[in-house]
Amino acid sequence: MSQEQPRREEAEQENESAKQEDVQRSSLARKKVVADSIGGQALDKDRKQLSPESVSGRANITIGEALEATVVTAGHRPVDYSDAAAIQAAEVRATGRTNIIPGGVAAAAQSAATRNARLTKEEEKTKLAEILAEASSKLPSDKPVTRKDAEGVIGAELRNDPNLCTRPGGVAASIAAAARLNQTNSTSNTTSGTKNNDKNSTSPMKQKLN
């Protein structure tokens, strides 16, 4: 009896560890899909994960994951005010809060943008990768990206850009790509479900005809 208990606990720990690894792999795959869809470069070993089909049936891409995907596509760029505005808009939609969360992603982005505006040397400026790495874990809550989320983030980035345009591969682009992928995933799942329902509904008729 005393020997079975440690074995059971060890098995449970192994199962939990395996589940966490699956979650991490799925999250990585979703971020890679977002990055690839807007021109991000991925490692060869990850290419097999880079297709909408690879995330079909999995959880939709979240706002936090879309922000993390920006690290791949634009992580080397210094944070500016348009980035900070877009990140704040994304955080608001992820958390449902209208105020900036102290110590959160948006607060860090605002501070970085203000600091970067005073600096002249590019190498001294805070980059997007420093702010958005592990963004999912920095958000108190998260949610799948929707079209409305993308529209809000795009609008925030546009309004705060001197040229009134979004940045290629930036925050708005990542959020928009995630929204498109989620919509595609939702549509394919709905279509698949409809087909299955059609098959189930016609089978009794076939039996009657036979």
One Martini backbone bead per residue (centre of mass of N, CA, C, O) as a GRO file, in nm:
protein
  210
    1MET     BB    1   0.059   0.062  -0.022
    2SER     BB    2   0.313   0.250   0.017
    3GLN     BB    3   0.417   0.197  -0.282
    4GLU     BB    4   0.170   0.297  -0.455
    5GLN     BB    5   0.159   0.599  -0.391
    6PRO     BB    6   0.423   0.701  -0.526
    7ARG     BB    7   0.353   0.590  -0.807
    8ARG     BB    8   0.095   0.755  -0.849
    9GLU     BB    9   0.228   1.035  -0.818
   10GLU     BB   10   0.433   0.998  -1.046
   11ALA     BB   11   0.223   0.955  -1.273
   12GLU     BB   12   0.079   1.229  -1.237
   13GLN     BB   13   0.328   1.406  -1.295
   14GLU     BB   14   0.378   1.300  -1.582
   15ASN     BB   15   0.102   1.380  -1.698
   16GLU     BB   16   0.125   1.683  -1.638
   17SER     BB   17   0.384   1.729  -1.800
   18ALA     BB   18   0.266   1.636  -2.074
   19LYS     BB   19   0.042   1.848  -2.088
   20GLN     BB   20   0.226   2.099  -2.084
   21GLU     BB   21   0.380   2.028  -2.343
   22ASP     BB   22   0.133   2.033  -2.530
   23VAL     BB   23   0.058   2.327  -2.479
   24GLN     BB   24   0.329   2.450  -2.574
   25ARG     BB   25   0.322   2.334  -2.861
   26SER     BB   26   0.054   2.462  -2.949
   27SER     BB   27   0.138   2.755  -2.898
   28LEU     BB   28   0.380   2.757  -3.089
   29ALA     BB   29   0.225   2.687  -3.346
   30ARG     BB   30   0.040   2.938  -3.347
   31LYS     BB   31   0.267   3.153  -3.356
   32LYS     BB   32   0.396   3.051  -3.620
   33VAL     BB   33   0.153   3.099  -3.801
   34VAL     BB   34   0.139   3.402  -3.765
   35ALA     BB   35   0.426   3.473  -3.858
   36ASP     BB   36   0.409   3.339  -4.141
   37SER     BB   37   0.153   3.505  -4.252
   38ILE     BB   38   0.359   3.786  -4.219
   39GLY     BB   39   0.677   3.688  -4.285
   40GLY     BB   40   0.802   3.511  -4.092
   41GLN     BB   41   1.076   3.343  -3.957
   42ALA     BB   42   1.144   2.995  -3.958
   43LEU     BB   43   1.228   2.706  -3.863
   44ASP     BB   44   1.255   2.407  -4.017
   45LYS     BB   45   1.134   2.233  -3.775
   46ASP     BB   46   0.855   2.424  -3.796
   47ARG     BB   47   0.717   2.397  -4.080
   48LYS     BB   48   0.503   2.164  -4.016
   49GLN     BB   49   0.334   2.388  -3.831
   50LEU     BB   50   0.286   2.598  -4.088
   51SER     BB   51  -0.052   2.565  -4.077
   52PRO     BB   52  -0.385   2.580  -4.048
   53GLU     BB   53  -0.417   2.268  -4.018
   54SER     BB   54  -0.237   2.240  -3.752
   55VAL     BB   55  -0.479   2.412  -3.581
   56SER     BB   56  -0.701   2.237  -3.632
   57GLY     BB   57  -0.896   2.181  -3.340
   58ARG     BB   58  -0.771   2.386  -3.179
   59ALA     BB   59  -0.702   2.636  -3.009
   60ASN     BB   60  -0.723   2.947  -3.032
   61ILE     BB   61  -0.580   3.238  -3.084
   62THR     BB   62  -0.439   3.459  -2.878
   63ILE     BB   63  -0.341   3.765  -2.785
   64GLY     BB   64  -0.078   3.679  -2.649
   65GLU     BB   65   0.028   3.509  -2.892
   66ALA     BB   66   0.026   3.742  -3.098
   67LEU     BB   67   0.231   3.915  -2.949
   68GLU     BB   68   0.460   3.700  -2.956
   69ALA     BB   69   0.478   3.689  -3.271
   70THR     BB   70   0.612   3.975  -3.298
   71VAL     BB   71   0.898   3.886  -3.221
   72VAL     BB   72   0.954   3.752  -3.500
   73THR     BB   73   0.870   4.004  -3.700
   74ALA     BB   74   0.955   4.278  -3.479
   75GLY     BB   75   1.164   4.253  -3.230
   76HIS     BB   76   1.405   4.461  -3.335
   77ARG     BB   77   1.222   4.695  -3.280
   78PRO     BB   78   1.156   4.984  -3.161
   79VAL     BB   79   0.958   5.136  -2.942
   80ASP     BB   80   0.660   5.309  -3.002
   81TYR     BB   81   0.361   5.473  -2.981
   82SER     BB   82   0.207   5.277  -3.170
   83ASP     BB   83   0.279   5.022  -3.020
   84ALA     BB   84   0.168   5.100  -2.742
   85ALA     BB   85  -0.127   5.140  -2.836
   86ALA     BB   86  -0.168   4.852  -2.944
   87ILE     BB   87  -0.102   4.703  -2.679
   88GLN     BB   88  -0.320   4.835  -2.511
   89ALA     BB   89  -0.561   4.740  -2.683
   90ALA     BB   90  -0.500   4.439  -2.640
   91GLU     BB   91  -0.518   4.433  -2.331
   92VAL     BB   92  -0.809   4.533  -2.303
   93ARG     BB   93  -0.931   4.286  -2.465
   94ALA     BB   94  -0.814   4.058  -2.284
   95THR     BB   95  -0.925   4.179  -1.988
   96GLY     BB   96  -1.159   4.421  -1.986
   97ARG     BB   97  -0.986   4.666  -1.925
   98THR     BB   98  -0.938   5.028  -1.935
   99ASN     BB   99  -0.685   5.011  -1.771
  100ILE     BB  100  -0.368   5.021  -1.687
  101ILE     BB  101  -0.151   4.776  -1.584
  102PRO     BB  102   0.056   4.743  -1.343
  103GLY     BB  103   0.329   4.581  -1.491
  104GLY     BB  104   0.244   4.549  -1.772
  105VAL     BB  105   0.264   4.553  -2.107
  106ALA     BB  106   0.161   4.845  -2.159
  107ALA     BB  107   0.337   4.991  -1.949
  108ALA     BB  108   0.607   4.904  -2.074
  109ALA     BB  109   0.556   5.032  -2.354
  110GLN     BB  110   0.522   5.325  -2.265
  111SER     BB  111   0.801   5.356  -2.133
  112ALA     BB  112   0.967   5.278  -2.384
  113ALA     BB  113   0.865   5.501  -2.576
  114THR     BB  114   0.955   5.741  -2.403
  115ARG     BB  115   1.255   5.665  -2.389
  116ASN     BB  116   1.314   5.635  -2.698
  117ALA     BB  117   1.251   5.941  -2.773
  118ARG     BB  118   1.528   6.039  -2.620
  119LEU     BB  119   1.693   5.860  -2.796
  120THR     BB  120   1.960   5.813  -3.051
  121LYS     BB  121   2.045   5.524  -2.998
  122GLU     BB  122   1.942   5.220  -3.109
  123GLU     BB  123   2.091   5.022  -2.903
  124GLU     BB  124   1.936   5.167  -2.644
  125LYS     BB  125   1.673   5.068  -2.728
  126THR     BB  126   1.369   4.932  -2.680
  127LYS     BB  127   1.238   4.632  -2.771
  128LEU     BB  128   0.976   4.435  -2.850
  129ALA     BB  129   1.091   4.169  -2.735
  130GLU     BB  130   1.117   4.277  -2.437
  131ILE     BB  131   0.796   4.315  -2.405
  132LEU     BB  132   0.658   4.040  -2.559
  133ALA     BB  133   0.782   3.837  -2.403
  134GLU     BB  134   0.559   3.648  -2.249
  135ALA     BB  135   0.270   3.790  -2.263
  136SER     BB  136   0.070   3.579  -2.158
  137SER     BB  137   0.189   3.578  -1.856
  138LYS     BB  138   0.131   3.903  -1.817
  139LEU     BB  139  -0.160   3.839  -1.837
  140PRO     BB  140  -0.437   3.804  -1.634
  141SER     BB  141  -0.586   3.772  -1.917
  142ASP     BB  142  -0.739   3.581  -2.191
  143LYS     BB  143  -0.814   3.562  -2.556
  144PRO     BB  144  -0.947   3.518  -2.840
  145VAL     BB  145  -0.921   3.636  -3.149
  146THR     BB  146  -1.095   3.893  -3.312
  147ARG     BB  147  -1.208   4.114  -3.536
  148LYS     BB  148  -1.259   4.343  -3.327
  149ASP     BB  149  -0.980   4.340  -3.206
  150ALA     BB  150  -0.828   4.412  -3.465
  151GLU     BB  151  -0.966   4.684  -3.521
  152GLY     BB  152  -0.874   4.822  -3.256
  153VAL     BB  153  -0.565   4.789  -3.295
  154ILE     BB  154  -0.538   4.924  -3.570
  155GLY     BB  155  -0.653   5.199  -3.486
  156ALA     BB  156  -0.437   5.264  -3.271
  157GLU     BB  157  -0.189   5.253  -3.461
  158LEU     BB  158  -0.280   5.465  -3.666
  159ARG     BB  159  -0.331   5.718  -3.473
  160ASN     BB  160  -0.003   5.692  -3.367
  161ASP     BB  161   0.094   5.746  -3.656
  162PRO     BB  162   0.242   5.981  -3.852
  163ASN     BB  163   0.138   5.816  -4.134
  164LEU     BB  164  -0.118   5.645  -4.093
  165CYS     BB  165   0.018   5.350  -4.035
  166THR     BB  166   0.111   5.033  -4.037
  167ARG     BB  167   0.329   4.792  -3.932
  168PRO     BB  168   0.524   4.568  -4.057
  169GLY     BB  169   0.480   4.298  -3.846
  170GLY     BB  170   0.320   4.404  -3.623
  171VAL     BB  171   0.080   4.411  -3.397
  172ALA     BB  172  -0.163   4.443  -3.589
  173ALA     BB  173  -0.078   4.217  -3.785
  174SER     BB  174  -0.092   3.984  -3.578
  175ILE     BB  175  -0.386   4.019  -3.489
  176ALA     BB  176  -0.510   3.992  -3.773
  177ALA     BB  177  -0.399   3.710  -3.837
  178ALA     BB  178  -0.533   3.565  -3.598
  179ALA     BB  179  -0.825   3.632  -3.677
  180ARG     BB  180  -0.820   3.484  -3.949
  181LEU     BB  181  -0.744   3.202  -3.841
  182ASN     BB  182  -0.986   3.173  -3.650
  183GLN     BB  183  -1.202   3.197  -3.871
  184THR     BB  184  -1.106   2.956  -4.036
  185ASN     BB  185  -1.129   2.747  -3.809
  186SER     BB  186  -1.431   2.792  -3.752
  187THR     BB  187  -1.535   2.726  -4.038
  188SER     BB  188  -1.415   2.437  -4.063
  189ASN     BB  189  -1.562   2.323  -3.811
  190THR     BB  190  -1.850   2.384  -3.909
  191THR     BB  191  -1.837   2.223  -4.172
  192SER     BB  192  -1.769   1.952  -4.041
  193GLY     BB  193  -2.022   1.940  -3.861
  194THR     BB  194  -2.230   1.951  -4.093
  195LYS     BB  195  -2.142   1.693  -4.236
  196ASN     BB  196  -2.192   1.503  -3.997
  197ASN     BB  197  -2.492   1.571  -3.969
  198ASP     BB  198  -2.574   1.481  -4.254
  199LYS     BB  199  -2.491   1.187  -4.219
  200ASN     BB  200  -2.675   1.128  -3.973
  201SER     BB  201  -2.950   1.218  -4.114
  202THR     BB  202  -2.926   1.005  -4.365
  203SER     BB  203  -2.903   0.715  -4.246
  204PRO     BB  204  -3.204   0.643  -4.188
  205MET     BB  205  -3.295   0.670  -4.483
  206LYS     BB  206  -3.117   0.449  -4.595
  207GLN     BB  207  -3.242   0.226  -4.424
  208LYS     BB  208  -3.527   0.254  -4.545
  209LEU     BB  209  -3.449   0.204  -4.841
  210ASN     BB  210  -3.328  -0.085  -4.765
   0.00000   0.00000   0.00000
